[in-house]
Amino acid sequence: MQQEGRAPSISSRLVRWVILKIYNWKGWKLEGSLPETRKFVIAGAPHTSNWDFVFFTGATNAMGIRPNFMGKHTLFTWPIKRFMEDMGGIPVDRSKRANYVEQVAAEFARRDELALVVAAEGTRKTDGSWKSGFYHIAKAAGVPIVPTWVCNKDKRLGFGPAIWPSGDYAADLARIAAYFRSILPDEPRFKVLEAQAQRLLKEQSDA
């Protein structure tokens, strides 16, 4: 985390400047808005491009916030520790002995503002199924989830309505999937997400 009162490193300022220049040059269009609360989890999808970080950084900057992301704790060491912190990185120990959800929830409690961007699919190589980490973090931290989508074809990025975790993961995932499908009905990964949510709901009702 960046220390209060310390100016960002030259390298982080340079990288951020380049990112914002690229974002503005591409001419992306924003839709929707962020919640009034200053703490939330941005669940972004579909994660299909290495450029997603650039687009999310530019979009959130346009909204007046600086996004944060989780990173392996071993990356937060010299000589790049300061750079990682200044770029919004939050060190997380994902070893078996550590509960990364509790670590991130504690970071939410410590800060006055935190917009955590999570690629809910995990990696670009998935079929579109989501991992539940983003949900458990939001629930543990007591913050809403903002479903956020990217359309590389049309150069659009949109923020959906804030969803507060109810404790029913299947039902909340179905709400998120329904929102995404209403925006990009032909996106294959969102069809997979919808099917995943329906499967979880069925398993829940059969239990």
Stockholm file with secondary structure:
# STOCKHOLM 1.0

chainA/1-207         MQQEGRAPSISSRLVRWVILKIYNWKGWKLEGSLPETRKFVIAGAPHTSNWDFVFFTGATNAMGIRPNFMGKHTLFTWPIKRFMEDMGGIPVDRSKRANYVEQVAAEFARRDELALVVAAEGTRKTDGSWKSGFYHIAKAAGVPIVPTWVCNKDKRLGFGPAIWPSGDYAADLARIAAYFRSILPDEPRFKVLEAQAQRLLKEQSDA
#=GR chainA/1-207 SS CCCTTCCCCHHHHHHHHHHHHHHHHHTCEEEECCCSSSEEEEEEECCCCTTHHHHHHHHHHHTTCCCBEEEEGGGSSTTTHHHHHHTTEEEECCSTTSCHHHHHHHHHHHCSCEEEEEETTSSTTSCSCCCSHHHHHHHHHTCCEEEEEEETTTTEEEECCCBCCCSCHHHHHHHHHHHHHHHCTTCHHHHHHHHHHHHHHHHHHHC
#=GC SS_cons         CCCTTCCCCHHHHHHHHHHHHHHHHHTCEEEECCCSSSEEEEEEECCCCTTHHHHHHHHHHHTTCCCBEEEEGGGSSTTTHHHHHHTTEEEECCSTTSCHHHHHHHHHHHCSCEEEEEETTSSTTSCSCCCSHHHHHHHHHTCCEEEEEEETTTTEEEECCCBCCCSCHHHHHHHHHHHHHHHCTTCHHHHHHHHHHHHHHHHHHHC
//
